[in-house]
Amino acid sequence: MRFCVLVMAKSPVPGQVKTRLCPPLSPEEAADVAAASLLDTLSAALDTPGAVPVVALAGVVRREDVRDALAECVVVPQRGDTFAARLVHAHADVARFRMPVLQIGMDTPQVSPSLLESCAEFGEAALGFAADGGWWALGLRDPLRASVLRDVPMSRADTGVRTLEALRGSEGLRGNGVRMLPTLSDVDTIEDARLVAREVPDSRFAATLLGITAVTS
């Protein structure tokens, strides 16, 4: 099955990404962690059978390793004044591919090709909660259904539940037509980062974090 893996990403610029890791990390170290997380995520998407990786990108990429990885993907700019609006626009941008979409972020470097492939198996919609109350993955047979996200408050402890309610209340999905995906921890705090690094000890993410926190932990 062919499907789009849509990655919402932000360029790993010091002071603009993973600021909740500071302290104990410096802005430069937090940006390195963000870059490693993005690179692991892109590697998983690129290695997923049947996946067409698309990155909705915010910011200007200055790192060569990130530019090289993005060169293997379709890249579209993020558009919108709020995160909810950027999500809606990104899904609309990939609707031209006329295939189902599985949208993730760059905060779950523990994703694997096998996980992404299994999560892409859904009827009309799928949603994966994050441990902090948000969500890490959204699957849609029709990407234009993402318009329901426009009125969902983001970055809150009830964002996951509110998103599920919005999906289930939308035309054609009334009832329980949403497949629930595994719950994952995303990386917001240093505690999250250490937890995720333990899950994927051989990843770029874990190696980067270990190299930093060997001194700061």
ABEGO torsion letter per residue (X at the ends): XBBBBBBBBBBBBBGABGAAAOOABBAAAAAAAAAAAAAAAAAAAAABBGBBBBBBBBEBBABAAAAAAAAABBBBBBBEABAAAAAAAAAAAAAAAGBBBBBBBAABAABBAAAAAAAABBBABBBBBBAAGBBABBBBABAAAAAAAAABBBGBAAAAAAAAAAAAABBGABEAABBBBBBBBBBABAAAAAAAAAABAABAAAAAAAAAAAAAX
